[in-house]
Amino acid sequence: MAVLWQSRAPWVLLNLALLALDLLALAFAFGLAYLGRFKLGLPLLETPSYSGTFYSWIAFWAIPVWVILFGLYGLYDARRVFAGFEEYIRVVNASTTGLVAVVFISFFDPNLLISRGWLVLTWALAILLVSSVRFGARHVLRIVHRHGHLVIPTVIIGANEEGVALGEQLLADSGASARLIGFLDPATPAGSDVVGGLQVLGDFWRIDELVKHQGVRQIVVASSALSRDQLLDLFWNYGQDPDVELRLSSGLYEILTTGVSVREMSSIPLLTPGRVRITGVDAMLKTAIDYLLAATGLVLLSPVMLLIALMVRLDSPGPVLHRRRVLGISGRPFDAFKFRTMRVSAERRQADRPIGFADRRLRFKSKEDPRVTRAGRFLRRTSLDELPQLVNVLRGEMSLVGPRMIAPEEAARYGKWQRNLVTVKPGITGPWQVEGRSDLPYEQRVSLSMHYIRNYTFWLDLRILLRTIFVVLRGRGAY
């Protein structure tokens, strides 16, 4: 039987588990810092040393102070916990405040000289270990969600286009905490199918019954489906309810992939769409990793690339590189480089016998495509044909990890979603690569790219890069 968030008990238990894990991580941080500073003799700032008993006494009162600060920074707040990169930033801020608190308290005793090196090590290890614990707990919880446990009964108000898009996104994320039970809509008859086998459960006003008798604890509102008065009534009824989370969609679901900020103009709060989805520290880390790994890869793999170029040239007449015209960030076209894997006559044959897009997307990646050369089959199976795209990364046109690149003629198939896909650079690898590559239906590749853009974190990039290595070695879906 699935365990649902129908009461406070599951959240209290989860908070207690997080508290225990944080205490354990902080105890390890304090202990490892002592070993590193005084037992391993790391050359950090020198101060008079004290015994292990002295530093154990500091840890005895400092760790509870840090945990209290974690609570003040919202690390045990049900509405803010497991928020990805934002949560790790709060861990850094809380740990920094904890460090300052220890230094401040030590000022009351002029004879109390705490090793500055120990303090720095404790601070760094606390951030590392607590963040790692939170990262691990987050992924364990997602696995629990996939099995239907500890999920929040959720209803979407609005079965219009916006409501359907919201439902599709929630249903596509199997590890999400929300368990969608249906829709409410004032303009659609009860029992009407909406998406994923879910139906309209009734009119807008039936929400009270669902909250009281079916344990709904999360209301997602497609604001374009309700009038202003209905939205205000919903807010007055549930906006301050401690047992129900009210979440309002902006009504601009298609353009807010880039994120928004709320700014006041003449005391009016207004939403300002961001120009790109990846900003701030995320953008700096992503750019640094892109240039560092791409440059290193080109240097280390240059002998391999020379051998591949020779193999392509000897296998069939024609250029070594193939230039594919694709759309980059903001929709600017550029040439993506690949080692040529097809005969030169392939494009001419395509022009002589044009086929529809639906057929082309199925036939162009078939396992027995006669246009692919012998060397090309090997390069595709091993993904070595994509190595020249490291040059695109250094030119700032691509990223190591990103959404699937699309051709200009392909963009029309995306309709209103195409602008979302060009808010970030296309990637050499991405979620479609690690989830099945060419074995995936076309629509699922698009869905994975959209999910990546909306849920981007630096850690997601690292995970995809690591998974790509194993996927390439297996060769699954590569042809």
N, C-alpha and C positions, 0 to 999 in steps of 0.2 A: 504494500500500500504506500502510495507516494506521500511524503511529508511536505505540507504546504506552509507558506507564511501566512496562516490564518490567525495567528496570535503572536504575541511578543516573545513567547518561549523559545522558538528556534533562533531568533535573533539574539536573545540573551545568551544562549548556549554558544553561538558562533562568536559573540564578543568575548566570552570567557575563554574560548579556545585561542582567539587572537591575542588576548591579554597574556595567556600562559606562554604562547610562542614568542611574544615580544620580550617578556621577562627572561626567557631562556636565551634569546638572541643577545640581549643586553648583558646578561651574566657572562656569556661567552666573549663578548666584545671587551668587557672590563678585564676578564682573566687573560685573554690572548694579548691584550695591550701590555699587561704586566710582564708576561713571558717575553714578548718581543722587546720591551724596553730594558728589562733588567736581567733576563736570563740569556737572551740571544745577543745582547749588547748592541742593538741597532744604534748607529751614530746620530742620534737626535739631540736636541738641546739638553745640555747637562744641568742637573740640579741635584742637591743632596738626595740620596735614595732612602727609602724606608722599607721596612719588612713587608712581607706579603700580608701580615695581619693588619698593618696600617692601611694598605690599599683595599683590603677586604672590608674594613670599616667604612671607607669612603664609598665603596660600591653598595654597602648595606643601606645607606641613606640616599645615595645619588640615584640608584635605579628606580626607586619609587617616585622620585622627583621627575625623572624622565618620562615615566609612564603617565603621570598626571599631565605633563606637558603634551604627550601624545593625544590624550583625551581632549585637551584644550584646542589642539590643532585639528580636531575633527577626525582623527584616525580610528575612532570607534563610533562614528556617526553613521547610522544605517544609510543615510542619503548620500554619503560621500566616500564610503569605504570601497575598496576595489575599483578605484577610478583610474587605474593605469598610471600614466606618467604624472598626472596631477597628484596622485597619492605619494609617489616617490619624492616629489618636490616638498610635500608637507613633512615627510620623514626627515629630509635634510634640514628644513627650517626648525622642526621640533628638536632635533639632535643638536643643532647649533645653539639654540636657546638653552638646552640642558647643559652644554659645555660652559656657556656664560654663567649659568646658575652655580655650577661647581666652583668656578673661579671667584665669583662674587662671594659665596659663602666662605671660601678660604681666606678672604681678606679680613674677616673678623678675628682671626688668630694670626698675628704676625710671625709666629714661630712655626706655623703650618706651611711647609714648603712642599707643594705637590709638583712632581716632575711634569714639566711642560711637554716633553716628548711623550709621556704616558697619556696626557690629556689629548694630544693630537691623534695618537694611535687609537685611543678609545673612541673619539669622535668619528674617525674614518671607518673603523670596524663596525661601529653601531649603525652607521648609515648603510654599509654594505650588507651586514647580516640581517637587519630588520627589513630592508628592501627585498632581500632574497627570500626571506620568510613570507613577506606579503605577496611576492610574485608567485611563489610556490602554492600558497594558500588560494590565491585567485584561480590558478589553473586546476587545482583539486576541486574547488567549488564548481567550476564550469563542467567538470566531469560528472559531478553529483547532479548538476542541473540536467545534463544530457540523459540521465537515467530517471528524470522526472521527480527528483527529490529537492526539497527546499526551494521550490519555485513559487512565484507570486502570482496568484490568480489575477488576470488582467483582462479588461474589456476595453475595446476601442469604441469611442462615440463618434459615429460618422462612417458611413459605408460608401462614400463618394470616392472619386479618384484618389484624393489624398489619403483617405482612410484605408483604401486597398493597398496603396504604396507602403503605408506604415505596417499593415498586416504582413505583407510580403517580406519586409525587412525583418520583422520580429520572428516570423516562422523560419526564415533562412538561417538564423543564428541558433543552432541547436544547443549551444552552451549558455544562452541568455537566461537570466533569472526570471523573466516574465513567461508565464504560461497563459497564452491567449485562449480565452474560452468563447469569444464571440464578439458581435458588434451590436451597437444600438444606433438606430437611425430614425429620425422623425419622418423621413420621406420615403422609406423603403419598407414594404410589408414584412412582417415577422415570418421567419422561415425561409427567406430568400438566401440562396447561396452567395457567398461573397468571395472568399479565397481560401485555398487549402482545406476545403471541406467544412469551414466554419460558416455559420449562418447569422442572420440578423435575429437577435433575441427579442426585439421589441422596440418600442418607442424610447425616446430620450429619457422620459420620466421613470422608466423602469429601473434606473440605476439604484434607487434606494432599496428596492427588493433584492437586487443582486448583491449589494454590499451587506445587507442584513442576513440573507438566507443562503447565499452561495459563496460567501467568504471573499468577495472581490476586494483586493487590497491595493489595486493600482488602476487608475483610470487614465487612458491615453486619449486625448481629444484632438480630432482632426478639426481644427478651428474653422476651416472653410465650410464645414457642414452645418454649423450652428449660427444662429443670429447673435447679435451683440447681447441682447437681453438674456438669451439662453446661456451664453458663456458666463455672464455675470451671476446668474442664478446658480450655476454649477460651482463657481468659485465661492460664493457665500455659503453653500452647503458643505463643500468638501475641501476648500482651500486651506482651512485651518484644522481639519480633522487629523488628529495624531495617528490614527490607525489606517488612513487611506492616503496614498500618494497620488496627487493630481499632476499630470504632465500634459502641457499644452504644446501641440505642434504649431509651428509658426504660420502654416498656410503657404509656405514657400519651400516645400520639401525638396523641389527639384534643384534649387540654386544654392541651398545652404550647406552643400558638401564642404565648402571652403570655410565653414565656421562663421560665427557672428560675434560681435561685441555689442553690448548695450551702452549707449551713450545718451546723455540728456541734451536736449536743445530746447531752450525756453521752458525748462522744467518738465519737458515731455520725454519719457524714455523711448528711444528709437533703436531699432536693430540695424546694425551696419554690417553687411556681408563682407567677409574677408576676401582678399584678392587671391590668396592661395591657401590650400588646406594645411600645409606643413609650414609652421612658422617658429620663430624664437629658437630655443635650445634644440628642438627637434630638427629644424632646418640646418643649423650649424653642424650638428652631429652627423646628419645624413650626408651633407656635402663633404665633410671631412673624410668619412668612410668611403664615399664614392671615389674621390680623387686619390686617396691613399691606396686603396685596394686596386683600382684600375691601373694606376701607374706601376705599382709593384707587379701586378699580373702581366702587363705588357713586357716589362723587363725580363721576368722569369720565364714567360712563355714564348718569347720571341723566336727561339730555335724551333719550337714546335710549330709555330705559325709559318715559318719559312718552309718547313717540311710539308705542311698542309698545302701551301701555295704551289709548291712543286708538284705535289700529287694531283691537285685540281687541274693544273696546266697539262700534265702528261695524260690524264685520263680522257679529256675531251677538249676540242678546240674552243677558244673563247677566253674572256677575261677571268682573272682569278676572283675578283670581288663582284658581288651583286649589290646594286644600290636599290633599296626599296623605299619609295616615297611614302612617308608616314607623317602623322600629325604629332607635333610636340606640344610643349606647354603653351597655353593660350591659343592653341590651334595653329601655331606656326609650322608649316611643312619643313621637313628636312629629309636627308637621305640616310637611312639606317644601313650600315655595312654588314654584309655577311659573306662568307666564302660561298662561291657559286656551287649549287648542288644540282642544277638542272642543265639540260642541253640548251645551247644558245637559241635553238629553233623553237623552244617551248613557248616563249611569249608570242612569236609569230603565229604558231598554231592556235593559240588562244584567241588572237585577233581574227583569224580566219573562221573560227568556229565559236563565236561568242555564246556564253551561257549565262543564265541568270545567277544572281548573287546567292540564292539559296542553294543551287546546285554547286556553285563554285566553292562555297565554304565547306561542303562535304567532300568534293572530289579532289580539291587541291592538296588535301592532307591524307590521302588514302595510302594504305600500306604498300600497294602495288602500282604506284603511279609510274607509268612508263617513261615520263619525262625526266625522272631523277637518274643521275649518273651512278655508276658503281661507287665512285669515291663519295658522291653525295649521300648515298644511303648510309655509309659508315659515319660521315660527318653529322648527319641528322640524328642517327641513333646515339651518338656520343655527345651531341650538342656542341661539338667543336666548331661547327659552322658559324656559331654566334660570337666567337672570340673577337673578331674585328669590331664588334660593338663596344669594346673597351675604349676604342678611339672616340666613339660617340659620347661616352661618359666624360672623357677628358675635355671634349669640346663643349660640355655643358648641355648637350641635347638630350641625353638619357641619364638614367640612374641605374645602379646595380639592381635595385628592387623597385618595382613600380607597377602600375596597371599595364595591361596588355596593350601594345602599340596597335594603332588602327590606321588604315589607309584613308585618304580623303574621300574616296567613293564609298567606303564602308561607314563613314560617319553618319550618313543619312539614316542608316538602319537603327541608330541609337536614339533618334528623335530628341526628346528633351533632355536625355541623359548625356548627350555627347559633350556638353559644356562641362559637366562634372568630370568626365574622363580626362579632359585636357587642363585641369587645374593643377596637376602635378606631372612631372616628367614620366614618360613611359619607361618600363624597366626591362633589363636583359632577362631577369627572372621575376617571378611574382606569384601570387596565390594560385593562378591557373596552372603554373608549372609544377608546383608541389602537390596539387590535388588531382592530377591525372593527365595534364597536357592535352595532346590531340585526341585522347579518348573521351574528353568531356564534351557534352553538347555545347553548341555555340552560345546559347542563352545562359548556360551556367558559367561560362568563361566571363561573360559580361557581368553577371551577378557577383562573381568573386572579385572582379576589379572594382566594382562599386563598393562592396563591403570593405575592401582594403582602404579605399580613399576615405571612407567615413570613419574608420576605426584605426587610423594610422597611429602607431607609436614606434619609437626607435627600436624597442625590444621586438616588435613584430618583424621589422626588417632583419634583425639578427637571426630570428628563428627561421624565417624563410630562406636566408642564405645558407644556414646549416642544413636545412631539409633539402635544399636544392642539390647539395653534394651527394646525398644518398639517392635521390631520385635519378640523377644523371648516371650514377654508377649502376643502378638497376636497369636503366634504359626504358622504363615503362612509359608508354604513350608517345615515344619519340619516333617519328617517321615522316 
